[in-house]
Amino acid sequence: MIKVAIIGPESSGKTTLAGMLKAHYDGFIVNEFAREYLNDKSSYEEEDLLEIAKGQANLEDEGISSDKNIILFDTNFVVLKVWSDLKYNCCHSFILDELQNRNYDLTLLLLPNIPWQYDPMRESPSIEDRMNILQEYKKQLELLNHHYQVIRNIGYGRTQESIYHIDQLIASQNRL
């Protein structure tokens, strides 16, 4: 089984890319629990992040138990850590523990180089904010020593660039 996380600032095409990769590889997508959790809320508080983290952990565990060879994660605990730090200037120990204990074979870090689209759950429309968030994700991935690739292309090229990196990972694992 190959586990690929897809992260990036708001409105960088993560869910769209996950769907394209699912179709290409006949994979399984672990959705972003925050979307489901926050759907009925007009706002959220710091304690909601713990509930979101627990829900995300459960979804990830279910995804890992699927019979698919490629599991795609439409977010991960790097996002929860960075968001918690940026929004509340702290991070719950559960999120920090999960961050250390959850491993992915590859993380695709998407540049926010597509137009921001309004969504009631999004909070950072400026490109400056989105680039700052991207840098925080990158910093966390490096601190964790996670294997990641920055995805720079847009449109169909974004999918092709991602497929290239996943295929490289598959080929390297087949050589072992």
Backbone as ProteinMPNN parsed JSONL, in Angstrom:
{"seq_chain_A": "MIKVAIIGPESSGKTTLAGMLKAHYDGFIVNEFAREYLNDKSSYEEEDLLEIAKGQANLEDEGISSDKNIILFDTNFVVLKVWSDLKYNCCHSFILDELQNRNYDLTLLLLPNIPWQYDPMRESPSIEDRMNILQEYKKQLELLNHHYQVIRNIGYGRTQESIYHIDQLIASQNRL", "coords_chain_A": {"N_chain_A": [[0.839, -1.178, 0.0], [0.508, 2.204, -0.819], [0.788, 5.367, 0.567], [-0.364, 8.546, 0.045], [-0.284, 11.855, 0.797], [-2.081, 14.854, 0.261], [-1.569, 18.154, 0.35], [-1.917, 21.69, 0.881], [-2.297, 25.27, 0.694], [-5.501, 26.899, 1.257], [-7.89, 26.489, -1.339], [-6.226, 25.437, -3.336], [-6.58, 23.329, -4.97], [-6.659, 20.725, -3.964], [-8.679, 18.737, -3.404], [-9.778, 18.34, -5.927], [-7.511, 17.384, -7.292], [-7.051, 15.045, -5.791], [-9.294, 13.544, -6.54], [-8.775, 13.175, -9.274], [-6.424, 11.656, -9.163], [-7.352, 9.442, -7.792], [-9.051, 8.332, -9.697], [-7.175, 7.75, -11.709], [-5.425, 5.876, -10.51], [-7.153, 4.035, -9.446], [-7.627, 4.332, -6.722], [-8.114, 4.973, -3.161], [-9.782, 7.526, -1.435], [-9.161, 9.401, 1.423], [-11.152, 11.525, 2.924], [-11.342, 15.021, 3.896], [-11.978, 15.518, 7.157], [-12.664, 17.855, 8.513], [-14.235, 19.393, 6.808], [-16.699, 18.041, 6.741], [-17.343, 18.105, 9.48], [-17.455, 20.869, 10.071], [-19.471, 21.745, 8.46], [-22.079, 22.286, 9.382], [-21.701, 24.379, 11.085], [-21.379, 27.813, 11.944], [-19.154, 29.06, 12.827], [-16.008, 28.276, 14.439], [-14.244, 26.992, 17.295], [-11.228, 26.801, 19.304], [-11.303, 24.302, 20.649], [-12.746, 22.765, 18.88], [-10.898, 21.935, 17.013], [-9.626, 19.741, 18.147], [-11.675, 17.807, 18.065], [-11.979, 17.665, 15.32], [-9.458, 16.652, 14.655], [-9.562, 14.107, 15.887], [-11.651, 12.96, 14.419], [-10.467, 13.011, 11.884], [-8.325, 11.267, 12.284], [-9.727, 8.868, 12.68], [-10.937, 8.591, 10.129], [-8.627, 8.307, 8.569], [-7.604, 5.9, 9.592], [-9.629, 4.132, 8.789], [-9.346, 4.37, 6.008], [-6.796, 3.311, 5.608], [-7.309, 0.695, 6.101], [-8.549, -0.112, 3.822], [-8.852, -2.016, 0.745], [-7.382, -1.058, -1.321], [-4.521, -0.246, -3.376], [-3.384, 2.248, -3.449], [-3.661, 4.9, -1.301], [-5.106, 7.964, -0.877], [-4.788, 10.975, 0.787], [-6.736, 13.628, 1.591], [-5.922, 15.707, 3.127], [-3.831, 16.266, 6.001], [-2.181, 15.708, 9.196], [-0.242, 17.653, 9.36], [-1.445, 19.899, 8.304], [-3.443, 20.361, 10.226], [-1.839, 20.954, 12.463], [-0.392, 23.272, 11.625], [-2.546, 24.988, 11.093], [-3.739, 25.181, 13.6], [-1.656, 26.378, 15.064], [-1.422, 28.841, 13.668], [-3.974, 29.98, 13.931], [-4.638, 29.814, 16.684], [-2.326, 29.971, 18.11], [-1.23, 27.815, 19.444], [-1.097, 24.228, 19.983], [-2.903, 21.264, 20.31], [-1.969, 18.422, 22.273], [-2.8, 15.927, 21.309], [-2.981, 16.31, 18.524], [-0.3, 16.882, 17.992], [0.88, 14.441, 18.738], [-0.32, 12.672, 16.877], [0.679, 13.79, 14.566], [3.366, 13.088, 14.738], [3.166, 10.308, 14.672], [1.88, 9.445, 12.37], [2.534, 8.384, 9.175], [3.391, 9.009, 5.797], [3.964, 7.899, 2.503], [4.544, 9.694, 0.559], [4.18, 13.191, 0.243], [2.277, 15.477, -1.456], [2.704, 18.741, -2.073], [0.87, 21.41, -2.776], [1.194, 24.286, -4.737], [-0.26, 27.505, -4.228], [-1.28, 28.466, -6.768], [-3.49, 28.803, -8.308], [-6.596, 30.485, -8.964], [-8.129, 31.822, -6.04], [-11.094, 30.579, -4.659], [-14.25, 31.449, -3.462], [-15.54, 30.054, -0.501], [-17.533, 29.206, 2.198], [-16.092, 28.101, 4.307], [-13.491, 28.836, 4.028], [-10.717, 30.941, 4.869], [-8.545, 32.504, 4.11], [-8.03, 34.47, 1.737], [-6.039, 36.06, 0.497], [-3.124, 36.103, -1.563], [-0.7, 36.448, -0.321], [-1.16, 35.537, 2.316], [-1.771, 32.879, 1.729], [0.64, 31.996, 0.609], [2.312, 32.28, 2.824], [1.208, 30.33, 4.505], [1.774, 28.088, 2.959], [4.575, 28.077, 3.225], [4.782, 27.494, 5.937], [3.721, 24.898, 5.983], [5.683, 23.619, 4.478], [7.904, 23.979, 6.146], [7.131, 22.41, 8.369], [6.971, 19.859, 7.167], [9.644, 19.468, 6.532], [10.825, 19.547, 9.093], [9.741, 17.213, 10.119], [10.931, 15.444, 8.507], [9.654, 14.388, 6.256], [8.98, 12.863, 3.136], [8.46, 14.843, 0.4], [6.97, 16.526, -2.418], [6.875, 19.504, -4.197], [4.195, 20.696, -5.977], [3.876, 22.303, -8.91], [2.648, 22.85, -11.363], [-0.402, 23.711, -13.158], [-3.891, 22.918, -13.742], [-4.339, 20.257, -16.063], [-1.66, 19.64, -16.168], [-0.907, 19.689, -13.518], [-2.014, 17.351, -12.494], [-0.598, 15.492, -14.04], [2.051, 16.01, -13.255], [1.901, 15.205, -10.585], [1.24, 12.481, -10.899], [3.599, 11.624, -12.097], [5.449, 11.839, -9.915], [4.308, 10.046, -8.091], [4.431, 7.688, -9.568], [7.211, 7.443, -9.707], [7.757, 6.885, -7.035], [6.401, 4.431, -6.765], [7.913, 2.876, -8.549], [10.395, 2.937, -7.252], [9.795, 1.542, -4.908], [9.165, -0.93, -5.946], [11.623, -1.818, -6.706], [12.799, -2.558, -4.396]], "CA_chain_A": [[0.0, 0.0, 0.0], [1.213, 3.485, -0.888], [-0.004, 6.435, 1.176], [-0.001, 9.845, -0.518], [-1.024, 12.989, 1.35], [-2.173, 16.023, -0.621], [-1.818, 19.328, 1.176], [-1.636, 22.984, 0.286], [-3.188, 26.302, 1.216], [-6.889, 26.899, 0.792], [-8.199, 26.72, -2.742], [-5.087, 25.101, -4.198], [-6.975, 22.227, -5.843], [-6.364, 19.427, -3.331], [-9.773, 17.778, -3.571], [-9.848, 18.037, -7.36], [-6.374, 16.524, -7.612], [-7.29, 13.732, -5.178], [-10.251, 12.842, -7.397], [-8.102, 12.782, -10.522], [-5.482, 10.582, -8.847], [-8.165, 8.265, -7.454], [-9.488, 7.735, -10.962], [-6.014, 7.237, -12.439], [-4.834, 4.718, -9.839], [-8.195, 3.248, -8.791], [-7.248, 4.408, -5.311], [-9.104, 5.29, -2.138], [-9.566, 8.868, -0.889], [-9.529, 9.745, 2.801], [-11.615, 12.906, 2.829], [-11.019, 15.971, 4.953], [-13.046, 15.466, 8.149], [-13.046, 19.216, 8.903], [-15.329, 19.843, 5.951], [-17.928, 17.416, 7.242], [-17.569, 18.578, 10.85], [-17.772, 22.302, 10.098], [-20.54, 22.027, 7.516], [-23.26, 22.827, 10.06], [-21.29, 25.412, 12.038], [-21.088, 29.114, 11.346], [-17.794, 29.386, 13.249], [-15.437, 27.208, 15.251], [-13.379, 27.396, 18.397], [-10.015, 25.996, 19.442], [-11.626, 22.925, 21.041], [-13.234, 22.049, 17.7], [-9.766, 21.333, 16.304], [-9.399, 18.41, 18.714], [-12.702, 16.931, 17.502], [-11.624, 17.481, 13.91], [-8.292, 15.75, 14.628], [-10.019, 12.746, 16.201], [-12.398, 12.483, 13.253], [-9.516, 12.767, 10.795], [-7.592, 10.034, 12.62], [-10.625, 7.742, 12.399], [-11.056, 8.432, 8.671], [-7.362, 7.778, 8.054], [-7.526, 4.483, 9.959], [-10.545, 3.405, 7.897], [-8.747, 4.361, 4.678], [-5.653, 2.399, 5.61], [-7.819, -0.679, 6.1], [-9.173, -0.436, 2.533], [-8.105, -2.997, -0.041], [-6.762, -0.371, -2.457], [-3.061, -0.158, -3.321], [-2.996, 3.642, -3.236], [-4.56, 5.653, -0.431], [-4.885, 9.401, -1.037], [-5.277, 11.718, 1.943], [-7.08, 14.981, 1.151], [-5.34, 16.596, 4.143], [-3.16, 15.45, 7.008], [-1.991, 16.375, 10.484], [0.566, 18.86, 9.162], [-2.41, 20.981, 8.12], [-4.054, 20.647, 11.532], [-0.812, 21.583, 13.3], [-0.148, 24.632, 11.153], [-3.761, 25.79, 11.272], [-3.878, 25.416, 15.035], [-0.641, 27.373, 15.439], [-1.727, 30.142, 13.079], [-5.248, 30.525, 14.411], [-4.752, 29.871, 18.142], [-0.99, 30.11, 18.684], [-0.921, 26.628, 20.237], [-1.556, 23.008, 19.322], [-3.241, 20.222, 21.27], [-1.018, 17.304, 22.292], [-3.302, 14.845, 20.443], [-2.57, 16.635, 17.156], [1.162, 16.725, 17.939], [1.175, 13.004, 18.763], [-0.714, 12.099, 15.591], [1.627, 14.321, 13.599], [4.582, 12.281, 14.837], [2.911, 8.881, 14.49], [1.283, 9.132, 11.068], [3.523, 8.499, 8.116], [2.922, 8.92, 4.417], [5.086, 7.604, 1.619], [4.794, 10.901, -0.219], [3.249, 14.298, 0.396], [2.231, 16.421, -2.563], [2.473, 20.083, -1.537], [0.377, 22.176, -3.919], [1.328, 25.742, -4.731], [-1.552, 28.203, -4.375], [-1.142, 29.232, -8.003], [-4.762, 28.871, -9.029], [-7.394, 31.526, -8.316], [-8.865, 31.51, -4.819], [-12.54, 30.553, -4.864], [-14.985, 31.613, -2.21], [-16.172, 28.924, 0.168], [-17.752, 29.736, 3.547], [-15.141, 27.531, 5.256], [-12.147, 29.347, 3.753], [-10.432, 32.148, 5.641], [-7.314, 33.187, 3.687], [-8.089, 34.712, 0.298], [-4.905, 36.776, -0.095], [-2.024, 35.264, -2.004], [0.349, 36.548, 0.693], [-1.518, 34.602, 3.384], [-1.678, 31.512, 1.211], [2.066, 31.677, 0.472], [2.83, 32.1, 4.188], [0.739, 29.018, 4.95], [2.581, 27.125, 2.214], [5.905, 28.021, 3.842], [4.639, 26.79, 7.221], [3.591, 23.47, 5.663], [7.003, 23.171, 4.047], [8.744, 23.928, 7.342], [6.729, 21.234, 9.147], [7.375, 18.652, 6.44], [11.096, 19.33, 6.68], [11.098, 19.182, 10.489], [9.337, 15.814, 10.281], [11.702, 14.658, 7.555], [8.72, 13.705, 5.367], [9.254, 12.946, 1.705], [7.416, 15.637, -0.254], [7.245, 17.176, -3.69], [6.07, 20.697, -4.465], [3.506, 20.58, -7.27], [3.87, 23.671, -9.43], [1.81, 23.001, -12.551], [-1.84, 23.922, -12.959], [-4.737, 22.168, -14.67], [-3.96, 18.879, -16.374], [-0.248, 19.512, -15.833], [-0.812, 19.41, -12.078], [-2.28, 15.921, -12.351], [0.51, 14.762, -14.653], [3.219, 16.167, -12.379], [1.654, 14.359, -9.41], [1.356, 11.09, -11.349], [5.028, 11.366, -12.285], [6.079, 11.62, -8.619], [3.772, 8.806, -7.522], [5.013, 6.586, -10.343], [8.604, 7.311, -9.264], [7.695, 6.219, -5.738], [6.028, 3.045, -7.035], [9.071, 2.221, -9.163], [11.451, 2.741, -6.235], [9.359, 0.492, -3.995], [9.217, -2.2, -6.671], [13.028, -2.235, -6.777], [13.247, -3.056, -3.078]], "C_chain_A": [[0.884, 1.242, 0.0], [0.274, 4.562, -0.369], [0.519, 7.785, 0.686], [-0.895, 10.913, 0.083], [-0.978, 14.137, 0.347], [-2.514, 17.211, 0.265], [-1.453, 20.582, 0.389], [-2.573, 23.999, 0.898], [-4.596, 26.169, 0.657], [-6.953, 27.155, -0.716], [-6.983, 26.485, -3.646], [-5.366, 23.849, -5.031], [-6.75, 20.835, -5.28], [-7.439, 18.389, -3.617], [-9.921, 17.384, -5.037], [-8.72, 17.088, -7.753], [-6.579, 15.127, -7.03], [-8.257, 12.91, -6.037], [-9.621, 12.36, -8.697], [-7.15, 11.611, -10.272], [-6.218, 9.298, -8.468], [-8.591, 7.546, -8.73], [-8.305, 7.094, -11.702], [-5.499, 5.931, -11.838], [-5.865, 3.738, -9.278], [-7.899, 3.172, -7.295], [-8.433, 4.686, -4.408], [-8.772, 6.671, -1.592], [-10.036, 8.915, 0.562], [-9.876, 11.229, 2.76], [-11.174, 13.737, 4.029], [-12.196, 16.022, 5.94], [-13.542, 16.862, 8.524], [-14.221, 19.723, 8.083], [-16.668, 19.31, 6.437], [-18.308, 18.0, 8.613], [-18.059, 20.025, 10.866], [-18.952, 22.677, 9.211], [-21.754, 22.679, 8.172], [-22.921, 23.925, 11.061], [-21.029, 26.716, 11.305], [-19.697, 29.602, 11.739], [-17.272, 28.214, 14.073], [-14.489, 27.797, 16.276], [-12.179, 26.466, 18.464], [-10.332, 24.543, 19.772], [-12.197, 22.1, 19.883], [-12.098, 21.368, 16.949], [-9.436, 19.943, 16.849], [-10.417, 17.416, 18.149], [-12.429, 16.644, 16.024], [-10.458, 16.496, 13.804], [-8.704, 14.307, 14.914], [-10.788, 12.151, 15.025], [-11.485, 12.173, 12.085], [-8.737, 11.486, 11.047], [-8.452, 8.811, 12.325], [-10.775, 7.5, 10.9], [-9.78, 7.849, 8.077], [-7.234, 6.29, 8.37], [-8.437, 3.636, 9.075], [-9.945, 3.289, 6.495], [-7.603, 3.378, 4.57], [-6.124, 0.945, 5.576], [-8.502, -1.047, 4.78], [-8.286, -1.412, 1.765], [-7.413, -2.376, -1.248], [-5.248, -0.287, -2.268], [-2.558, 1.258, -3.068], [-4.086, 4.328, -2.432], [-4.155, 7.119, -0.547], [-5.54, 10.126, 0.129], [-5.477, 13.17, 1.531], [-6.766, 16.032, 2.218], [-4.503, 15.694, 5.03], [-2.906, 16.279, 8.26], [-1.027, 17.549, 10.417], [-0.359, 20.06, 9.048], [-3.039, 21.36, 9.457], [-3.076, 21.364, 12.466], [-0.612, 23.037, 12.903], [-1.36, 25.512, 11.395], [-3.961, 26.133, 12.747], [-2.894, 26.493, 15.501], [-0.999, 28.759, 14.923], [-2.965, 30.783, 13.691], [-5.272, 30.741, 15.925], [-3.409, 29.971, 18.869], [-0.629, 28.978, 19.647], [-1.459, 25.411, 19.49], [-1.763, 21.93, 20.377], [-2.267, 19.047, 21.148], [-1.493, 16.129, 21.432], [-2.85, 15.067, 18.999], [-1.065, 16.433, 17.007], [1.564, 15.253, 17.935], [0.846, 12.355, 17.423], [0.247, 12.556, 14.485], [2.903, 13.484, 13.58], [4.354, 10.821, 14.427], [2.339, 8.492, 13.134], [2.307, 9.393, 9.98], [2.876, 8.295, 6.76], [4.15, 8.643, 3.556], [5.503, 8.829, 0.817], [3.748, 11.937, 0.153], [3.394, 15.189, -0.822], [1.821, 17.764, -1.976], [2.126, 21.002, -2.703], [0.604, 23.667, -3.728], [-0.055, 26.369, -4.862], [-1.537, 29.089, -5.622], [-2.374, 29.136, -8.907], [-5.626, 29.89, -8.29], [-8.13, 31.008, -7.07], [-10.345, 31.567, -5.145], [-13.225, 30.638, -3.512], [-15.614, 30.289, -1.782], [-16.362, 29.404, 1.601], [-16.765, 29.192, 4.586], [-13.723, 28.07, 5.062], [-11.953, 30.704, 4.419], [-9.272, 32.981, 5.11], [-7.298, 33.449, 2.185], [-6.84, 35.365, -0.299], [-3.785, 35.816, -0.457], [-0.879, 35.312, -0.985], [0.079, 35.578, 1.842], [-1.341, 33.162, 2.932], [-0.221, 31.087, 1.046], [2.716, 31.491, 1.847], [2.432, 30.733, 4.742], [1.542, 27.917, 4.251], [3.963, 26.971, 2.855], [5.857, 27.305, 5.196], [4.486, 25.285, 7.004], [4.957, 22.894, 5.307], [7.942, 23.016, 5.251], [8.413, 22.695, 8.189], [7.159, 19.938, 8.467], [8.871, 18.412, 6.581], [11.483, 18.951, 8.102], [10.795, 17.709, 10.751], [10.131, 14.864, 9.386], [10.796, 13.807, 6.657], [9.142, 13.907, 3.918], [8.112, 13.731, 1.056], [7.927, 16.193, -1.574], [6.317, 18.376, -3.816], [5.496, 20.549, -5.875], [3.243, 21.988, -7.784], [2.904, 23.887, -10.59], [0.359, 23.272, -12.169], [-2.589, 23.079, -13.977], [-4.275, 20.73, -14.828], [-2.494, 18.625, -16.031], [-0.028, 19.196, -14.367], [-1.021, 17.917, -11.828], [-1.101, 15.116, -12.886], [1.78, 14.845, -13.807], [3.082, 15.269, -11.148], [1.797, 12.885, -9.758], [2.826, 10.72, -11.525], [5.693, 11.027, -10.944], [5.585, 10.334, -7.95], [4.346, 7.601, -8.262], [6.486, 6.364, -9.966], [8.663, 6.571, -7.923], [7.374, 4.735, -5.921], [7.219, 2.286, -7.595], [10.169, 1.965, -8.132], [11.068, 1.651, -5.241], [9.395, -0.879, -4.654], [10.637, -2.72, -6.785], [13.527, -2.839, -5.477], [13.014, -4.532, -2.898]], "O_chain_A": [[1.877, 1.317, 0.724], [-0.875, 4.666, -0.798], [1.686, 8.123, 0.884], [-2.113, 10.887, -0.095], [0.03, 14.358, -0.324], [-3.593, 17.278, 0.852], [-0.768, 20.522, -0.632], [-3.546, 23.628, 1.555], [-4.841, 25.423, -0.291], [-6.175, 27.929, -1.274], [-6.744, 27.233, -4.593], [-4.475, 23.362, -5.726], [-6.66, 19.867, -6.036], [-7.127, 17.274, -4.033], [-10.164, 16.217, -5.346], [-8.945, 16.106, -8.46], [-6.309, 14.132, -7.703], [-8.051, 11.712, -6.232], [-9.909, 11.257, -9.161], [-7.079, 10.682, -11.078], [-5.762, 8.199, -8.783], [-8.506, 6.323, -8.831], [-8.441, 6.004, -12.258], [-5.174, 4.992, -12.565], [-5.494, 2.719, -8.695], [-7.918, 2.1, -6.69], [-9.589, 4.643, -4.829], [-7.609, 6.963, -1.314], [-11.157, 8.522, 0.883], [-9.003, 12.079, 2.584], [-10.699, 13.211, 5.035], [-13.275, 16.508, 5.602], [-14.724, 17.033, 8.823], [-15.101, 20.406, 8.606], [-17.648, 20.05, 6.53], [-19.466, 18.342, 8.853], [-18.984, 20.358, 11.606], [-19.383, 23.831, 9.221], [-22.391, 23.541, 7.566], [-23.794, 24.353, 11.816], [-20.52, 26.721, 10.184], [-19.124, 30.457, 11.065], [-18.01, 27.274, 14.368], [-14.006, 28.922, 16.149], [-12.125, 25.458, 17.759], [-9.696, 23.638, 19.231], [-12.135, 20.871, 19.909], [-12.309, 20.335, 16.314], [-9.014, 19.066, 16.096], [-10.049, 16.297, 17.791], [-12.625, 15.525, 15.548], [-10.473, 15.606, 12.954], [-8.235, 13.386, 14.245], [-10.602, 10.985, 14.678], [-11.693, 11.191, 11.373], [-8.514, 10.702, 10.124], [-7.959, 7.823, 11.78], [-10.745, 6.357, 10.444], [-9.836, 7.0, 7.187], [-6.807, 5.507, 7.522], [-8.056, 2.542, 8.658], [-10.027, 2.233, 5.868], [-7.457, 2.69, 3.559], [-5.415, 0.07, 5.079], [-8.983, -2.17, 4.629], [-7.117, -1.603, 2.1], [-6.91, -3.098, -2.109], [-4.755, -0.26, -1.14], [-1.461, 1.457, -2.547], [-5.257, 4.342, -2.811], [-2.993, 7.466, -0.337], [-6.717, 9.91, 0.42], [-4.525, 13.861, 1.169], [-7.314, 17.134, 2.184], [-4.471, 14.481, 4.828], [-3.364, 17.417, 8.366], [-0.997, 18.367, 11.337], [-0.094, 21.114, 9.626], [-3.155, 22.542, 9.782], [-3.467, 22.287, 13.181], [-0.658, 23.93, 13.749], [-1.228, 26.649, 11.848], [-4.315, 27.263, 13.084], [-3.264, 27.404, 16.242], [-0.894, 29.743, 15.656], [-2.993, 31.989, 13.937], [-5.845, 31.718, 16.406], [-3.366, 30.046, 20.096], [0.182, 29.162, 20.555], [-2.179, 25.54, 18.5], [-0.905, 21.71, 21.231], [-1.803, 18.723, 20.055], [-0.665, 15.405, 20.879], [-2.395, 14.138, 18.333], [-0.608, 15.876, 16.01], [2.482, 14.86, 17.214], [1.641, 11.576, 16.896], [0.58, 11.787, 13.583], [3.451, 13.208, 12.513], [5.258, 10.178, 13.892], [2.322, 7.31, 12.791], [2.87, 10.483, 9.882], [1.94, 7.511, 6.605], [5.248, 9.109, 3.86], [6.667, 8.978, 0.446], [2.578, 11.611, 0.353], [4.497, 15.603, -1.175], [0.72, 17.907, -1.445], [2.986, 21.332, -3.52], [0.254, 24.237, -2.694], [-0.925, 25.819, -5.537], [-1.751, 30.299, -5.543], [-2.294, 29.361, -10.115], [-5.407, 30.132, -7.103], [-8.675, 29.904, -7.063], [-10.805, 32.485, -5.824], [-12.826, 29.983, -2.549], [-16.139, 29.527, -2.594], [-15.429, 29.964, 2.176], [-16.625, 29.786, 5.654], [-12.842, 27.775, 5.87], [-12.881, 31.505, 4.523], [-9.035, 34.077, 5.618], [-6.629, 32.734, 1.438], [-6.605, 35.233, -1.5], [-3.53, 34.842, 0.25], [-0.168, 34.323, -0.808], [0.987, 34.877, 2.29], [-0.822, 32.328, 3.673], [0.118, 29.935, 1.315], [3.581, 30.63, 2.009], [3.243, 30.06, 5.379], [1.94, 26.936, 4.879], [4.457, 25.854, 3.007], [6.793, 26.59, 5.554], [5.054, 24.488, 7.751], [5.336, 21.821, 5.776], [8.679, 22.036, 5.351], [9.317, 22.013, 8.67], [7.656, 19.024, 9.125], [9.309, 17.272, 6.732], [12.373, 18.124, 8.302], [11.502, 17.044, 11.507], [10.018, 13.644, 9.496], [11.119, 12.663, 6.338], [9.601, 14.982, 3.53], [6.948, 13.341, 1.146], [9.129, 16.312, -1.809], [5.116, 18.271, -3.569], [6.228, 20.308, -6.835], [2.496, 22.76, -7.182], [2.398, 24.993, -10.776], [-0.049, 23.088, -11.022], [-2.01, 22.588, -14.946], [-3.874, 20.076, -13.865], [-2.13, 17.514, -15.645], [0.932, 18.512, -14.012], [-0.295, 17.3, -11.048], [-0.658, 14.161, -12.247], [2.499, 13.856, -13.664], [4.054, 14.643, -10.724], [2.402, 12.122, -9.005], [3.246, 9.628, -11.144], [6.42, 10.038, -10.848], [6.364, 9.62, -7.318], [4.708, 6.603, -7.638], [6.949, 5.224, -9.914], [9.534, 5.726, -7.716], [8.007, 3.881, -5.301], [7.503, 1.17, -7.161], [10.798, 0.907, -8.137], [11.935, 0.909, -4.779], [9.631, -1.883, -3.983], [10.847, -3.923, -6.942], [14.54, -3.538, -5.449], [13.339, -5.084, -1.847]]}, "name": "protein", "num_of_chains": 1, "seq": "MIKVAIIGPESSGKTTLAGMLKAHYDGFIVNEFAREYLNDKSSYEEEDLLEIAKGQANLEDEGISSDKNIILFDTNFVVLKVWSDLKYNCCHSFILDELQNRNYDLTLLLLPNIPWQYDPMRESPSIEDRMNILQEYKKQLELLNHHYQVIRNIGYGRTQESIYHIDQLIASQNRL"}
